[in-house]
Amino acid sequence: KGKLNVITMHAGEPYWAQVSVDGVPRGRTPLQLDLPAGKYQLRVERPGFRIEERRVLVAAGKPVVVKITLSP
C-alpha cells in the first residue's frame, strides 16, 4: 500500500476542494488516502475555480504529496 496526500491552496492559504480518484469521490482536502500501489487519475474541483486533473503514481511505502494551487 501507498499513501496519497492531497493539499489545495488559494492565495497562499489552505483552501478546501473536492477530490475524486479514478472518477470516485473520495472527500475534501486536506485529504490523506491509503491506496494500493499504481497509477491514478486525480481530479480536484471547487465551485468558482478551474478543475485540476493530475496523473499520480503511488508507490508502496512512499507517501506521495500532491499540492495544487486553485485558479479562479
C-alpha positions as CSV (number, residue, x, y, z in Angstrom):
1,K,0.0,0.0,0.0
2,G,1.0,3.6,-0.5
3,K,-0.2,6.9,0.8
4,L,-1.6,9.8,-1.3
5,N,-1.8,13.2,0.4
6,V,-3.7,16.0,-1.5
7,I,-3.4,19.6,-0.4
8,T,-5.1,22.5,-2.2
9,M,-4.2,26.2,-1.8
10,H,-5.5,29.6,-2.8
11,A,-3.8,32.9,-2.2
12,G,-1.1,31.1,-0.2
13,E,-3.6,29.6,2.3
14,P,-5.1,26.1,2.6
15,Y,-8.4,26.0,0.8
16,W,-10.8,23.0,0.6
17,A,-11.7,21.3,-2.6
18,Q,-13.5,18.1,-3.6
19,V,-11.2,15.2,-4.6
20,S,-12.1,12.3,-7.0
21,V,-9.7,9.4,-7.7
22,D,-10.4,7.5,-10.9
23,G,-13.8,9.0,-11.0
24,V,-14.8,8.0,-7.4
25,P,-15.4,10.9,-5.0
26,R,-13.1,10.5,-2.0
27,G,-13.7,13.6,0.1
28,R,-12.4,17.1,0.7
29,T,-8.8,18.4,1.0
30,P,-6.7,18.2,3.0
31,L,-7.0,14.5,2.3
32,Q,-4.8,11.5,3.0
33,L,-5.7,8.2,1.4
34,D,-4.2,4.7,1.7
35,L,-4.2,3.3,-1.8
36,P,-2.7,0.2,-3.5
37,A,0.4,1.0,-5.5
38,G,-0.4,2.0,-9.0
39,K,-1.3,4.9,-11.3
40,Y,-4.4,7.1,-10.6
41,Q,-6.3,9.9,-12.2
42,L,-6.8,12.7,-9.6
43,R,-9.4,15.3,-10.1
44,V,-9.8,18.4,-7.8
45,E,-12.7,20.8,-8.0
46,R,-14.4,23.6,-6.2
47,P,-17.2,25.8,-7.4
48,G,-15.8,29.1,-8.9
49,F,-12.4,27.5,-9.6
50,R,-10.9,25.7,-12.6
51,I,-11.0,21.9,-12.4
52,E,-7.5,20.4,-11.9
53,E,-6.5,16.9,-13.1
54,R,-3.3,15.1,-12.4
55,R,-1.9,11.6,-13.1
56,V,-0.2,10.3,-9.9
57,L,1.9,7.3,-9.3
58,V,1.6,5.8,-5.8
59,A,4.4,3.5,-4.7
60,A,4.3,1.1,-1.8
61,G,5.8,2.5,1.3
62,K,6.4,6.0,-0.1
63,P,3.9,8.8,0.6
64,V,3.0,11.0,-2.4
65,V,2.1,14.6,-1.7
66,V,0.2,16.5,-4.4
67,K,-0.1,20.2,-3.8
68,I,-2.4,22.1,-6.1
69,T,-3.0,25.9,-6.3
70,L,-6.6,26.6,-7.2
71,S,-7.2,29.1,-10.0
72,P,-10.5,31.0,-10.5
